[in-house]
């Protein structure tokens, strides 16, 4: 059986899953599987990809709003030197 690892789960979502697991007397893994299956079943096998607008909204809300934890400047991150070339 495949294994799925989730990183950077928002604290609020993690706590909701933890509470739900306790209420249903399931492990966190079992609760996550049931929650995923329920959500996918509710979609009714919908296989259409999300619209561009929906994807952009999700990116704005969930990704682009995250704090930047890397204090390096953009040139250091990208590897540019003072002449604009890669080091």
MODELLER restraints for C-alpha pairs under 7 A, 6 or more apart:
rsr = mdl.restraints
at = mdl.atoms
rsr.add(forms.Gaussian(group=physical.xy_distance, feature=features.Distance(at['CA:17:A'], at['CA:28:A']), mean=6.87, stdev=0.5))
rsr.add(forms.Gaussian(group=physical.xy_distance, feature=features.Distance(at['CA:17:A'], at['CA:31:A']), mean=6.94, stdev=0.5))
rsr.add(forms.Gaussian(group=physical.xy_distance, feature=features.Distance(at['CA:18:A'], at['CA:28:A']), mean=6.24, stdev=0.5))
rsr.add(forms.Gaussian(group=physical.xy_distance, feature=features.Distance(at['CA:21:A'], at['CA:27:A']), mean=5.94, stdev=0.5))
rsr.add(forms.Gaussian(group=physical.xy_distance, feature=features.Distance(at['CA:21:A'], at['CA:28:A']), mean=5.72, stdev=0.5))
rsr.add(forms.Gaussian(group=physical.xy_distance, feature=features.Distance(at['CA:21:A'], at['CA:31:A']), mean=5.28, stdev=0.5))
rsr.add(forms.Gaussian(group=physical.xy_distance, feature=features.Distance(at['CA:79:A'], at['CA:86:A']), mean=5.41, stdev=0.5))
rsr.add(forms.Gaussian(group=physical.xy_distance, feature=features.Distance(at['CA:79:A'], at['CA:87:A']), mean=5.83, stdev=0.5))
rsr.add(forms.Gaussian(group=physical.xy_distance, feature=features.Distance(at['CA:80:A'], at['CA:86:A']), mean=4.46, stdev=0.5))
rsr.add(forms.Gaussian(group=physical.xy_distance, feature=features.Distance(at['CA:80:A'], at['CA:87:A']), mean=5.88, stdev=0.5))
rsr.add(forms.Gaussian(group=physical.xy_distance, feature=features.Distance(at['CA:81:A'], at['CA:87:A']), mean=5.80, stdev=0.5))
